[in-house]
Amino acid sequence: MGKQEVKTRSGERVAVVAGLRTPFARQSTEFSQVPAVDLGKMVVSEMMARTEIDPKLIDQVVFGQVVQMPEAPNIAREIVLGTGMNIHTDAYSVTRACATSFQSAVNVAESIMSGTIDVGIAGGADSSSVLPIGVSKKLAANLLALSKTKTMGQKLKILKSLSFKDLMPVPPAVAEYSTGLSMGQTAEQMAKSHSITRLEQDALAHRSHTLAAQAWNDGKIEGEVMTAFPEPYKKWISQDNNIRHDSTLEGYAKLRPAFDRQYGSVTAANSTPLTDGAAAIMLMREGKAKELGLEIMGYIRSYAFSAIGVETDMLMGPSYSTPMALDRAGIELSDLTLIDMHEAFAAQTLSNVKMFASDKFAQEQLGRSKAIGEIDMDKFNVLGGSIAYGHPFAATGARMITQTLRELKRRGGGLALNTACAAGGLGAAMVLEVE
């Protein structure tokens, strides 16, 4: 596989010049009444204000949302219209499940590489609190039929055919459409298949919370998180509210398995919670950023996406996408200063960590002669991960990009890997560089 050049035709790199997110809030807490589109507008408005860039300079907005709002299907366009940008700004929405804002970042980067734009905003937002609650198929069909009736008798006949069960609301499914399996059930399968113990999962969750709490306490996170004043504007939120600042390993052992009550090991505590939030980054042609006098956070060195089957090991995406991204960057795993992997579940994370070092997996699944290597855990998720911070599905990628670039800067530069699994057997990997 050849080396990837994330550059324009004239050789200019794609620079990240800003990154910001809202605090991440557990479902039904501080953002309980804030839809995803408003979270997106909130973070993009604040990011533009902080960079002091003229909104009219934004050529393109690519944003994503996993839990779609029927009344606002193109969240990117709503953000343009709601944040003072030029109404002619190109805007479209994408979704790649939990890797959505990696996809939006790549789309903007490719627009810059092609020369069609100089400046773009990418990101994602999701609300697990403000949900599009549906109705049963029978009720939906009967409501449609009801709208076409002419007499009261016809209406009563249709209404009488409905049972109480037919009237119950139907929340969005948290399961694979093709298999019916939930993400948690897949995590359980991976824990069993790859011999990931309950203690190992709890230990990773404890590590995630401990490191995230320490990062906040050390002042490493506050610069990338805005203070939000959600409606009805009576209180604010300035920090993530899922992080356990008093985490103890013993506390995790008290929870019952969530998906396999009898033999399972995946619990609510060693999984990421349902979360509300938004995150965004601003990308520019390198020369444009320098022309505007903006400080460059870092560059996208390479990226790769993968897709595998959904019946087993569906969340193994990082093990497939990472080798491609490393090859395209022309580097090896040992060249990385930092590795940040999305923690959907501790079981999924640890399964991928194992496969990075497995020659058998590399040979049988990837067609490679040997594994990419064993992860140095001193480089791995050094500020904690999604289990602690939370996971607004479409926002996590942008959070990881911003967080990683800032930490690379503190360490004097270098190369870093961001990688994530996603529903549908998808995976994403991105190599970032700070000089």
C-alpha positions as a LaTeX table, in Angstrom:
\begin{tabular}{lrrr}
\hline
Residue & $x$ (\AA) & $y$ (\AA) & $z$ (\AA) \\
\hline
Met1 & 0.00 & 0.00 & 0.00 \\
Gly2 & 1.45 & 3.35 & $-1.04$ \\
Lys3 & 2.13 & 6.30 & 1.19 \\
Gln4 & $-0.73$ & 8.78 & 1.54 \\
Glu5 & $-0.17$ & 12.48 & 0.91 \\
Val6 & $-2.69$ & 14.56 & 2.86 \\
Lys7 & $-1.72$ & 17.66 & 0.92 \\
Thr8 & $-2.98$ & 19.99 & $-1.77$ \\
Arg9 & $-1.66$ & 19.80 & $-5.33$ \\
Ser10 & 0.85 & 22.50 & $-4.44$ \\
Gly11 & 2.12 & 20.52 & $-1.45$ \\
Glu12 & 0.37 & 22.36 & 1.36 \\
Arg13 & $-0.72$ & 20.27 & 4.33 \\
Val14 & $-4.16$ & 20.14 & 5.94 \\
Ala15 & $-3.90$ & 21.94 & 9.26 \\
Val16 & $-6.13$ & 21.79 & 12.31 \\
Val17 & $-6.29$ & 25.31 & 13.74 \\
Ala18 & $-8.99$ & 24.98 & 16.39 \\
Gly19 & $-10.90$ & 22.38 & 18.33 \\
Leu20 & $-13.60$ & 22.71 & 20.94 \\
Arg21 & $-16.38$ & 20.72 & 22.55 \\
Thr22 & $-19.20$ & 21.14 & 24.97 \\
Pro23 & $-18.94$ & 19.39 & 28.29 \\
Phe24 & $-20.22$ & 15.83 & 27.88 \\
Ala25 & $-23.26$ & 15.15 & 30.04 \\
Arg26 & $-24.88$ & 11.86 & 30.95 \\
Gln27 & $-28.32$ & 11.22 & 29.47 \\
Ser28 & $-31.14$ & 13.15 & 31.18 \\
Thr29 & $-28.87$ & 15.50 & 33.13 \\
Glu30 & $-27.69$ & 19.04 & 32.25 \\
Phe31 & $-28.52$ & 18.80 & 28.53 \\
Ser32 & $-31.80$ & 16.94 & 29.03 \\
Gln33 & $-33.78$ & 19.51 & 27.02 \\
Val34 & $-31.16$ & 20.46 & 24.42 \\
Pro35 & $-31.46$ & 18.81 & 20.98 \\
Ala36 & $-28.32$ & 17.83 & 19.09 \\
Val37 & $-28.68$ & 20.61 & 16.53 \\
Asp38 & $-28.56$ & 23.22 & 19.31 \\
Leu39 & $-25.51$ & 21.54 & 20.86 \\
Gly40 & $-23.85$ & 21.73 & 17.44 \\
Lys41 & $-24.67$ & 25.41 & 16.99 \\
Met42 & $-23.47$ & 26.10 & 20.51 \\
Val43 & $-19.99$ & 24.65 & 20.02 \\
Val44 & $-19.43$ & 26.01 & 16.50 \\
Ser45 & $-20.45$ & 29.54 & 17.55 \\
Glu46 & $-18.05$ & 29.46 & 20.49 \\
Met47 & $-15.20$ & 28.01 & 18.42 \\
Met48 & $-15.53$ & 30.76 & 15.80 \\
Ala49 & $-15.65$ & 33.40 & 18.54 \\
Arg50 & $-12.48$ & 32.05 & 20.13 \\
Thr51 & $-10.55$ & 32.00 & 16.84 \\
Glu52 & $-11.90$ & 35.48 & 15.99 \\
Ile53 & $-12.23$ & 34.35 & 12.41 \\
Asp54 & $-14.70$ & 36.08 & 10.11 \\
Pro55 & $-17.58$ & 33.58 & 9.73 \\
Lys56 & $-17.73$ & 34.48 & 6.04 \\
Leu57 & $-14.35$ & 32.81 & 5.53 \\
Ile58 & $-15.81$ & 29.39 & 6.30 \\
Asp59 & $-16.20$ & 27.63 & 2.95 \\
Gln60 & $-17.73$ & 24.37 & 4.12 \\
Val61 & $-19.32$ & 22.70 & 7.14 \\
Val62 & $-19.51$ & 18.92 & 7.38 \\
Phe63 & $-21.22$ & 17.71 & 10.53 \\
Gly64 & $-22.76$ & 14.50 & 11.71 \\
Gln65 & $-25.44$ & 13.11 & 13.98 \\
Val66 & $-26.07$ & 9.43 & 14.68 \\
Val67 & $-29.46$ & 9.67 & 16.41 \\
Gln68 & $-31.19$ & 11.62 & 13.65 \\
Met69 & $-33.75$ & 14.37 & 14.25 \\
Pro70 & $-36.53$ & 14.06 & 11.64 \\
Glu71 & $-37.25$ & 17.79 & 11.87 \\
Ala72 & $-33.61$ & 18.71 & 11.13 \\
Pro73 & $-32.11$ & 15.97 & 8.93 \\
Asn74 & $-29.20$ & 18.14 & 7.74 \\
Ile75 & $-27.61$ & 19.29 & 10.99 \\
Ala76 & $-24.67$ & 20.86 & 9.14 \\
Arg77 & $-26.91$ & 23.27 & 7.25 \\
Glu78 & $-28.80$ & 24.20 & 10.42 \\
Ile79 & $-25.47$ & 25.07 & 12.03 \\
Val80 & $-24.58$ & 27.37 & 9.13 \\
Leu81 & $-27.94$ & 29.11 & 9.32 \\
Gly82 & $-27.79$ & 29.41 & 13.10 \\
Thr83 & $-24.26$ & 30.72 & 13.63 \\
Gly84 & $-23.91$ & 33.78 & 11.42 \\
Met85 & $-22.02$ & 32.19 & 8.55 \\
Asn86 & $-22.58$ & 33.25 & 4.98 \\
Ile87 & $-25.84$ & 31.68 & 3.81 \\
His88 & $-24.01$ & 30.44 & 0.71 \\
Thr89 & $-21.65$ & 28.29 & 2.81 \\
Asp90 & $-21.68$ & 24.69 & 1.60 \\
Ala91 & $-22.99$ & 22.34 & 4.29 \\
Tyr92 & $-23.89$ & 18.68 & 4.36 \\
Ser93 & $-24.22$ & 15.96 & 6.97 \\
Val94 & $-22.59$ & 12.54 & 7.31 \\
Thr95 & $-22.89$ & 9.52 & 9.54 \\
Arg96 & $-20.46$ & 6.70 & 10.26 \\
Ala97 & $-21.89$ & 5.66 & 13.62 \\
Cys98 & $-19.33$ & 6.22 & 16.40 \\
Ala99 & $-16.69$ & 7.31 & 13.87 \\
Thr100 & $-18.88$ & 10.06 & 12.41 \\
Ser101 & $-16.70$ & 13.06 & 13.18 \\
Phe102 & $-13.63$ & 11.26 & 11.88 \\
Gln103 & $-15.57$ & 11.00 & 8.62 \\
Ser104 & $-16.59$ & 14.66 & 8.69 \\
Ala105 & $-12.96$ & 15.67 & 9.32 \\
Val106 & $-11.78$ & 13.57 & 6.38 \\
Asn107 & $-14.44$ & 15.02 & 4.10 \\
Val108 & $-13.33$ & 18.56 & 4.89 \\
Ala109 & $-9.67$ & 17.55 & 4.54 \\
Glu110 & $-10.34$ & 16.07 & 1.11 \\
Ser111 & $-12.11$ & 19.26 & 0.01 \\
Ile112 & $-9.01$ & 21.21 & 1.03 \\
Met113 & $-6.73$ & 18.70 & $-0.72$ \\
Ser114 & $-8.73$ & 19.01 & $-3.94$ \\
Gly115 & $-8.43$ & 22.79 & $-3.86$ \\
Thr116 & $-12.17$ & 23.47 & $-3.71$ \\
Ile117 & $-12.03$ & 25.11 & $-0.26$ \\
Asp118 & $-9.51$ & 26.77 & 2.06 \\
Val119 & $-11.39$ & 26.64 & 5.36 \\
Gly120 & $-13.85$ & 24.13 & 6.76 \\
Ile121 & $-15.49$ & 23.03 & 9.99 \\
Ala122 & $-16.06$ & 19.38 & 10.88 \\
Gly123 & $-17.65$ & 17.73 & 13.87 \\
Gly124 & $-20.63$ & 16.00 & 15.31 \\
Ala125 & $-23.35$ & 16.24 & 17.93 \\
Asp126 & $-25.72$ & 13.80 & 19.55 \\
Ser127 & $-28.39$ & 13.83 & 22.21 \\
Ser128 & $-29.44$ & 10.69 & 24.02 \\
Ser129 & $-31.96$ & 12.78 & 25.96 \\
Val130 & $-33.90$ & 14.52 & 23.19 \\
Leu131 & $-34.85$ & 11.52 & 21.09 \\
Pro132 & $-37.15$ & 10.96 & 18.10 \\
Ile133 & $-39.64$ & 8.68 & 19.84 \\
Gly134 & $-41.52$ & 6.59 & 17.29 \\
Val135 & $-44.76$ & 4.63 & 17.26 \\
Ser136 & $-45.54$ & 1.00 & 16.51 \\
Lys137 & $-45.86$ & $-0.08$ & 12.89 \\
Lys138 & $-49.54$ & $-0.86$ & 13.41 \\
Leu139 & $-50.27$ & 2.56 & 14.92 \\
Ala140 & $-48.35$ & 4.31 & 12.14 \\
Ala141 & $-50.32$ & 2.42 & 9.47 \\
Asn142 & $-53.63$ & 3.10 & 11.21 \\
Leu143 & $-52.88$ & 6.80 & 11.63 \\
Leu144 & $-52.21$ & 7.01 & 7.91 \\
Ala145 & $-55.44$ & 5.15 & 7.19 \\
Leu146 & $-57.27$ & 7.41 & 9.64 \\
Ser147 & $-56.21$ & 10.49 & 7.69 \\
Lys148 & $-57.88$ & 9.09 & 4.58 \\
Thr149 & $-61.24$ & 8.18 & 6.15 \\
Lys150 & $-64.34$ & 10.26 & 5.54 \\
Thr151 & $-66.93$ & 9.09 & 8.06 \\
Met152 & $-66.97$ & 8.79 & 11.85 \\
Gly153 & $-67.83$ & 5.12 & 11.52 \\
Gln154 & $-64.70$ & 4.45 & 9.49 \\
Lys155 & $-62.59$ & 6.31 & 12.05 \\
Leu156 & $-64.05$ & 4.37 & 14.99 \\
Lys157 & $-63.48$ & 1.05 & 13.24 \\
Ile158 & $-59.78$ & 1.85 & 12.83 \\
Leu159 & $-59.39$ & 3.09 & 16.41 \\
Lys160 & $-61.11$ & 0.02 & 17.86 \\
Ser161 & $-58.57$ & $-2.24$ & 16.13 \\
Leu162 & $-55.73$ & $-0.78$ & 18.23 \\
Ser163 & $-54.62$ & $-2.43$ & 21.46 \\
Phe164 & $-52.90$ & $-0.72$ & 24.40 \\
Lys165 & $-49.61$ & $-2.28$ & 23.27 \\
Asp166 & $-50.00$ & $-0.65$ & 19.85 \\
Leu167 & $-50.09$ & 2.77 & 21.54 \\
Met168 & $-46.80$ & 2.37 & 23.40 \\
Pro169 & $-43.96$ & 4.67 & 22.21 \\
Val170 & $-41.00$ & 3.07 & 20.45 \\
Pro171 & $-37.58$ & 4.55 & 21.33 \\
Pro172 & $-34.67$ & 4.40 & 18.85 \\
Ala173 & $-33.17$ & 0.93 & 18.66 \\
Val174 & $-29.73$ & 0.44 & 20.20 \\
Ala175 & $-29.05$ & $-2.64$ & 18.11 \\
Glu176 & $-27.71$ & $-3.71$ & 14.75 \\
Tyr177 & $-30.47$ & $-3.59$ & 12.15 \\
Ser178 & $-29.16$ & $-6.67$ & 10.34 \\
Thr179 & $-28.60$ & $-8.91$ & 13.39 \\
Gly180 & $-30.72$ & $-7.45$ & 16.18 \\
Leu181 & $-27.70$ & $-7.64$ & 18.50 \\
Ser182 & $-27.02$ & $-4.71$ & 20.80 \\
Met183 & $-23.55$ & $-3.21$ & 21.13 \\
Gly184 & $-23.38$ & $-4.64$ & 24.65 \\
Gln185 & $-24.14$ & $-8.14$ & 23.42 \\
Thr186 & $-21.34$ & $-7.81$ & 20.89 \\
Ala187 & $-18.99$ & $-6.63$ & 23.65 \\
Glu188 & $-19.94$ & $-9.72$ & 25.68 \\
Gln189 & $-19.18$ & $-11.95$ & 22.71 \\
Met190 & $-15.79$ & $-10.29$ & 22.28 \\
Ala191 & $-14.96$ & $-10.64$ & 25.97 \\
Lys192 & $-15.66$ & $-14.36$ & 25.81 \\
Ser193 & $-13.97$ & $-14.95$ & 22.43 \\
His194 & $-10.78$ & $-13.11$ & 23.39 \\
Ser195 & $-10.64$ & $-14.19$ & 27.06 \\
Ile196 & $-11.03$ & $-10.72$ & 28.51 \\
Thr197 & $-11.79$ & $-11.12$ & 32.21 \\
Arg198 & $-14.15$ & $-9.04$ & 34.33 \\
Leu199 & $-11.20$ & $-7.84$ & 36.42 \\
Glu200 & $-9.32$ & $-6.68$ & 33.32 \\
Gln201 & $-12.37$ & $-4.77$ & 32.11 \\
Asp202 & $-12.96$ & $-3.13$ & 35.48 \\
Ala203 & $-9.27$ & $-2.24$ & 35.72 \\
Leu204 & $-9.37$ & $-0.47$ & 32.35 \\
Ala205 & $-12.51$ & 1.44 & 33.36 \\
His206 & $-10.87$ & 2.45 & 36.65 \\
Arg207 & $-7.77$ & 3.58 & 34.74 \\
Ser208 & $-9.90$ & 5.61 & 32.32 \\
His209 & $-11.72$ & 7.47 & 35.10 \\
Thr210 & $-8.56$ & 7.99 & 37.16 \\
Leu211 & $-6.60$ & 9.45 & 34.24 \\
Ala212 & $-9.51$ & 11.62 & 33.07 \\
Ala213 & $-10.03$ & 13.00 & 36.57 \\
Gln214 & $-6.31$ & 13.72 & 36.84 \\
Ala215 & $-6.32$ & 15.44 & 33.43 \\
Trp216 & $-9.13$ & 17.74 & 34.54 \\
Asn217 & $-7.43$ & 18.41 & 37.89 \\
Asp218 & $-4.16$ & 19.25 & 36.13 \\
Gly219 & $-5.89$ & 21.79 & 33.86 \\
Lys220 & $-5.25$ & 19.82 & 30.67 \\
Ile221 & $-8.87$ & 19.60 & 29.50 \\
Glu222 & $-10.56$ & 22.88 & 30.38 \\
Gly223 & $-9.02$ & 24.75 & 27.43 \\
Glu224 & $-10.82$ & 22.51 & 24.94 \\
Val225 & $-14.21$ & 22.52 & 26.71 \\
Met226 & $-16.57$ & 25.49 & 26.64 \\
Thr227 & $-18.91$ & 26.53 & 29.43 \\
Ala228 & $-22.46$ & 25.88 & 28.30 \\
Phe229 & $-25.62$ & 27.66 & 29.45 \\
Pro230 & $-28.44$ & 25.35 & 28.35 \\
Glu231 & $-32.05$ & 26.44 & 28.42 \\
Pro232 & $-33.77$ & 27.67 & 30.54 \\
Tyr233 & $-30.45$ & 29.45 & 31.31 \\
Lys234 & $-30.66$ & 29.02 & 35.08 \\
Lys235 & $-27.42$ & 27.06 & 35.47 \\
Trp236 & $-24.28$ & 26.25 & 33.55 \\
Ile237 & $-22.08$ & 23.23 & 32.95 \\
Ser238 & $-18.34$ & 23.55 & 32.47 \\
Gln239 & $-17.07$ & 20.00 & 33.08 \\
Asp240 & $-17.96$ & 16.48 & 32.00 \\
Asn241 & $-20.31$ & 14.98 & 34.57 \\
Asn242 & $-19.62$ & 11.28 & 34.08 \\
Ile243 & $-16.05$ & 11.16 & 35.38 \\
Arg244 & $-15.61$ & 9.35 & 38.69 \\
His245 & $-13.22$ & 11.53 & 40.67 \\
Asp246 & $-13.21$ & 9.01 & 43.52 \\
Ser247 & $-12.90$ & 5.86 & 41.40 \\
Thr248 & $-11.82$ & 2.69 & 43.21 \\
Leu249 & $-11.34$ & $-0.68$ & 41.58 \\
Glu250 & $-13.37$ & $-2.36$ & 44.32 \\
Gly251 & $-16.41$ & $-0.27$ & 43.44 \\
Tyr252 & $-16.64$ & $-1.72$ & 39.94 \\
Ala253 & $-16.94$ & $-5.27$ & 41.23 \\
Lys254 & $-20.27$ & $-4.47$ & 42.89 \\
Leu255 & $-22.16$ & $-4.03$ & 39.62 \\
Arg256 & $-24.07$ & $-6.85$ & 37.97 \\
Pro257 & $-23.46$ & $-7.76$ & 34.32 \\
Ala258 & $-25.77$ & $-5.75$ & 32.08 \\
Phe259 & $-26.19$ & $-8.00$ & 29.04 \\
Asp260 & $-25.59$ & $-11.57$ & 30.21 \\
Arg261 & $-26.82$ & $-11.69$ & 33.80 \\
Gln262 & $-25.58$ & $-15.20$ & 34.50 \\
Tyr263 & $-22.22$ & $-15.50$ & 32.77 \\
Gly264 & $-21.46$ & $-11.97$ & 31.57 \\
Ser265 & $-18.69$ & $-9.53$ & 32.46 \\
Val266 & $-19.78$ & $-6.33$ & 30.68 \\
Thr267 & $-21.35$ & $-3.87$ & 33.13 \\
Ala268 & $-22.58$ & $-0.29$ & 33.04 \\
Ala269 & $-19.37$ & 0.76 & 34.78 \\
Asn270 & $-16.95$ & $-0.80$ & 32.28 \\
Ser271 & $-18.90$ & 0.57 & 29.31 \\
Thr272 & $-19.34$ & 4.10 & 28.05 \\
Pro273 & $-22.65$ & 5.71 & 29.09 \\
Leu274 & $-25.34$ & 7.29 & 26.94 \\
Thr275 & $-24.22$ & 10.89 & 26.62 \\
Asp276 & $-25.21$ & 14.31 & 25.25 \\
Gly277 & $-22.67$ & 16.65 & 23.68 \\
Ala278 & $-21.02$ & 18.15 & 20.61 \\
Ala279 & $-17.48$ & 18.68 & 19.34 \\
Ala280 & $-15.97$ & 20.51 & 16.37 \\
Ile281 & $-12.63$ & 21.23 & 14.73 \\
Met282 & $-11.59$ & 23.85 & 12.19 \\
Leu283 & $-9.36$ & 22.76 & 9.32 \\
Met284 & $-7.46$ & 24.96 & 6.88 \\
Arg285 & $-5.07$ & 24.88 & 4.01 \\
Glu286 & $-1.68$ & 25.35 & 5.68 \\
Gly287 & $-0.90$ & 28.54 & 3.78 \\
Lys288 & $-4.27$ & 30.07 & 4.61 \\
Ala289 & $-3.75$ & 29.46 & 8.32 \\
Lys290 & $-0.36$ & 31.17 & 8.19 \\
Glu291 & $-1.78$ & 34.03 & 6.12 \\
Leu292 & $-4.41$ & 34.63 & 8.84 \\
Gly293 & $-1.80$ & 34.43 & 11.58 \\
Leu294 & $-3.47$ & 31.47 & 13.28 \\
Glu295 & $-1.56$ & 29.05 & 15.48 \\
Ile296 & $-1.59$ & 25.58 & 13.93 \\
Met297 & $-2.47$ & 22.82 & 16.38 \\
Gly298 & $-1.27$ & 20.05 & 14.09 \\
Tyr299 & $-1.75$ & 18.22 & 10.83 \\
Ile300 & $-3.56$ & 15.15 & 9.53 \\
Arg301 & $-0.82$ & 12.79 & 8.35 \\
Ser302 & $-2.99$ & 9.87 & 7.16 \\
Tyr303 & $-6.36$ & 8.18 & 7.63 \\
Ala304 & $-8.10$ & 4.92 & 6.86 \\
Phe305 & $-11.53$ & 3.36 & 7.25 \\
Ser306 & $-12.41$ & $-0.32$ & 7.45 \\
Ala307 & $-15.49$ & $-2.55$ & 7.33 \\
Ile308 & $-15.95$ & $-6.11$ & 8.59 \\
Gly309 & $-18.80$ & $-8.53$ & 9.27 \\
Val310 & $-21.30$ & $-7.84$ & 12.03 \\
Glu311 & $-22.02$ & $-11.37$ & 13.27 \\
Thr312 & $-18.96$ & $-11.64$ & 15.54 \\
Asp313 & $-16.19$ & $-9.26$ & 16.63 \\
Met314 & $-18.13$ & $-6.37$ & 15.10 \\
Leu315 & $-16.24$ & $-3.79$ & 17.19 \\
Met316 & $-12.79$ & $-4.86$ & 15.99 \\
Gly317 & $-12.53$ & $-1.94$ & 13.54 \\
Pro318 & $-9.34$ & $-0.42$ & 15.02 \\
Ser319 & $-7.42$ & $-3.64$ & 14.39 \\
Tyr320 & $-8.28$ & $-3.41$ & 10.68 \\
Ser321 & $-8.07$ & 0.35 & 10.06 \\
Thr322 & $-4.92$ & 1.07 & 12.07 \\
Pro323 & $-2.47$ & $-0.99$ & 9.96 \\
Met324 & $-3.71$ & 0.81 & 6.85 \\
Ala325 & $-3.33$ & 4.25 & 8.44 \\
Leu326 & 0.19 & 3.45 & 9.67 \\
Asp327 & 1.21 & 2.17 & 6.23 \\
Arg328 & $-0.20$ & 5.26 & 4.55 \\
Ala329 & 1.73 & 7.48 & 6.96 \\
Gly330 & 4.89 & 5.49 & 6.27 \\
Ile331 & 5.43 & 4.71 & 9.96 \\
Glu332 & 5.28 & 1.87 & 12.46 \\
Leu333 & 3.41 & 1.57 & 15.75 \\
Ser334 & 6.63 & 2.20 & 17.67 \\
Asp335 & 7.01 & 5.61 & 15.98 \\
Leu336 & 3.93 & 6.94 & 17.76 \\
Thr337 & 4.15 & 9.22 & 20.76 \\
Leu338 & 0.49 & 8.71 & 21.70 \\
Ile339 & $-2.25$ & 6.19 & 20.94 \\
Asp340 & $-5.87$ & 7.12 & 21.65 \\
Met341 & $-8.48$ & 4.41 & 21.12 \\
His342 & $-12.20$ & 4.98 & 21.57 \\
Glu343 & $-13.42$ & 3.01 & 24.58 \\
Ala344 & $-16.93$ & 1.93 & 23.64 \\
Phe345 & $-16.54$ & $-0.95$ & 26.10 \\
Ala346 & $-13.54$ & $-2.13$ & 28.07 \\
Ala347 & $-14.03$ & $-5.56$ & 26.48 \\
Gln348 & $-13.88$ & $-4.12$ & 22.96 \\
Thr349 & $-10.86$ & $-1.96$ & 23.77 \\
Leu350 & $-8.86$ & $-4.80$ & 25.31 \\
Ser351 & $-9.78$ & $-7.17$ & 22.48 \\
Asn352 & $-8.33$ & $-4.72$ & 19.97 \\
Val353 & $-5.22$ & $-4.18$ & 22.10 \\
Lys354 & $-4.67$ & $-7.96$ & 21.98 \\
Met355 & $-5.13$ & $-8.15$ & 18.22 \\
Phe356 & $-2.62$ & $-5.36$ & 17.57 \\
Ala357 & 0.02 & $-7.75$ & 18.94 \\
Ser358 & $-1.30$ & $-10.99$ & 17.42 \\
Asp359 & 0.70 & $-12.48$ & 14.55 \\
Lys360 & $-2.08$ & $-15.05$ & 14.06 \\
Phe361 & $-4.69$ & $-12.31$ & 13.60 \\
Ala362 & $-2.40$ & $-10.37$ & 11.26 \\
Gln363 & $-1.77$ & $-13.40$ & 9.07 \\
Glu364 & $-5.27$ & $-14.87$ & 9.01 \\
Gln365 & $-7.40$ & $-11.71$ & 8.96 \\
Leu366 & $-5.19$ & $-8.99$ & 7.51 \\
Gly367 & $-2.97$ & $-10.95$ & 5.15 \\
Arg368 & 0.12 & $-9.45$ & 6.77 \\
Ser369 & 3.26 & $-11.38$ & 7.68 \\
Lys370 & 3.28 & $-10.18$ & 11.28 \\
Ala371 & 1.40 & $-8.06$ & 13.80 \\
Ile372 & 1.80 & $-4.29$ & 13.87 \\
Gly373 & 3.08 & $-4.67$ & 17.43 \\
Glu374 & 2.31 & $-4.58$ & 21.10 \\
Ile375 & 0.92 & $-1.30$ & 22.42 \\
Asp376 & 3.07 & 0.54 & 24.95 \\
Met377 & 0.42 & 1.27 & 27.60 \\
Asp378 & 2.39 & 4.31 & 28.77 \\
Lys379 & 1.34 & 5.88 & 25.44 \\
Phe380 & $-2.22$ & 4.57 & 25.47 \\
Asn381 & $-5.24$ & 6.74 & 26.35 \\
Val382 & $-3.01$ & 8.78 & 28.62 \\
Leu383 & $-5.78$ & 11.23 & 29.55 \\
Gly384 & $-8.45$ & 8.58 & 29.97 \\
Gly385 & $-11.02$ & 7.65 & 27.36 \\
Ser386 & $-14.66$ & 7.45 & 26.42 \\
Ile387 & $-15.61$ & 5.25 & 29.38 \\
Ala388 & $-14.82$ & 8.25 & 31.58 \\
Tyr389 & $-15.61$ & 11.24 & 29.37 \\
Gly390 & $-18.78$ & 9.79 & 27.87 \\
His391 & $-19.68$ & 9.20 & 24.26 \\
Pro392 & $-22.06$ & 11.45 & 22.31 \\
Phe393 & $-21.79$ & 9.17 & 19.28 \\
Ala394 & $-21.04$ & 11.67 & 16.52 \\
Ala395 & $-18.86$ & 13.94 & 18.68 \\
Thr396 & $-16.26$ & 11.49 & 19.98 \\
Gly397 & $-13.91$ & 11.63 & 16.98 \\
Ala398 & $-13.58$ & 15.42 & 17.13 \\
Arg399 & $-13.02$ & 15.22 & 20.89 \\
Met400 & $-10.21$ & 12.74 & 20.36 \\
Ile401 & $-8.53$ & 14.79 & 17.62 \\
Thr402 & $-8.50$ & 17.98 & 19.69 \\
Gln403 & $-7.45$ & 16.25 & 22.90 \\
Thr404 & $-4.63$ & 14.35 & 21.20 \\
Leu405 & $-3.20$ & 17.35 & 19.36 \\
Arg406 & $-3.12$ & 19.40 & 22.56 \\
Glu407 & $-1.38$ & 16.60 & 24.48 \\
Leu408 & 1.15 & 16.11 & 21.67 \\
Lys409 & 1.92 & 19.82 & 21.86 \\
Arg410 & 2.53 & 19.56 & 25.61 \\
Arg411 & 4.94 & 16.69 & 24.96 \\
Gly412 & 6.94 & 18.62 & 22.40 \\
Gly413 & 5.32 & 17.24 & 19.25 \\
Gly414 & 5.41 & 13.93 & 17.44 \\
Leu415 & 2.97 & 11.50 & 15.90 \\
Ala416 & $-0.23$ & 10.10 & 17.36 \\
Leu417 & $-2.90$ & 7.60 & 16.43 \\
Asn418 & $-6.63$ & 8.08 & 16.91 \\
Thr419 & $-8.76$ & 5.03 & 16.24 \\
Ala420 & $-12.35$ & 3.96 & 16.83 \\
Cys421 & $-14.75$ & 1.10 & 16.30 \\
Ala422 & $-18.25$ & 1.81 & 15.04 \\
Ala423 & $-21.56$ & 0.04 & 14.58 \\
Gly424 & $-22.03$ & $-1.87$ & 11.35 \\
Gly425 & $-18.57$ & $-3.41$ & 11.64 \\
Leu426 & $-16.90$ & $-0.11$ & 10.74 \\
Gly427 & $-13.57$ & 1.24 & 11.91 \\
Ala428 & $-11.57$ & 4.45 & 11.61 \\
Ala429 & $-7.94$ & 5.38 & 12.18 \\
Met430 & $-6.13$ & 8.68 & 11.78 \\
Val431 & $-2.48$ & 9.61 & 12.24 \\
Leu432 & $-1.93$ & 13.14 & 13.54 \\
Glu433 & 1.29 & 15.16 & 13.60 \\
Val434 & 2.49 & 18.07 & 15.71 \\
Glu435 & 5.80 & 19.75 & 14.93 \\
\hline
\end{tabular}
